Every structure is written in structure tokens, then in C-alpha cells.
Amino acid sequence: MDLSNFLTAFWGWYLIIFFVILSFNPKRIKQIFTHLKDQKFVILAAFLAIIIGLLNILAHNSWEADHRIIVTLLGWSSLFLGLSLFIIPNTVTKWLHYINMKLVQVLYIALLILGVYLLNVVYQLVPY
């Protein structure tokens, strides 16, 4: 499995697992937003997001117009979110809270569709 397929599978599984966890236990969302008020949690979340994003970008910064651009954009988004949480934590937590409350169902469905698409690219369950 080459690196592009590995990262595509990683992000596909990550998004589907995240969707399943939030679907079966919606109280986790409230717990996450409660913890966003704790600066220790924000620093840890920012640190992890920066690591995941930076590793993804350094290993796979491909801007070709296929599934690889999605993997690249997920890496850049993770890095940007992590840096934002470090630099302007209060603004970002307010922004995340607003987005989550307004678009929660849309975000869930987007996670599921994107995860299924990425896994289909790797495992070719449905040929296209």
C-alpha cells in the first residue's frame, strides 16, 4: 500500500469512526465543548491537531484533482485548526461552538459521505 492510499484509508476510517461515535453517543459532543473551556484540553487538542496535520502535509502534499487533494486538504485543515487553537483559542472555540450548534446534522452526514468515499477509493468496494 503506497503512502497516498495509506493516508486515504486513515482519514476514511477516522471520519467513519468519528461519525459512529458521535451518532451513538451524542453526549460526547457536549463533553468536548465543555472541555474546550479548559485550557489544558485546548492545548492538548491543538498539539495533536498540529502533529497530525504537519505529518500529513510533509508526507502527502499532493494537489492533483482526485482523492489525493482531499487528503491534503484534511492535513492542511488539521494544521490550521491546531495553530488557530494555540494562537486564538477563545475565538476558535466560540467559532467551533457556533458551527456545531448550527450545522450538526450536515457535519455528521458530510463526515459519513467523505469517509465512505475515501474508503471506497482505497478498497474499491463499489467500482466507478
Secondary structure, DSSP 8 states (H G I E B T S, - for coil): --HHHHHHHHHHHHHHHHHHHHHH-THHHHHHHHHTTSHHHHHHHHHHHHHHHHHHHHH-----TTHHHHHHHHHHHHHHHHHHHHHSHHHHHHHHHHHHHHHHHHHHHHHHHHHHHHHHHHH-SS--
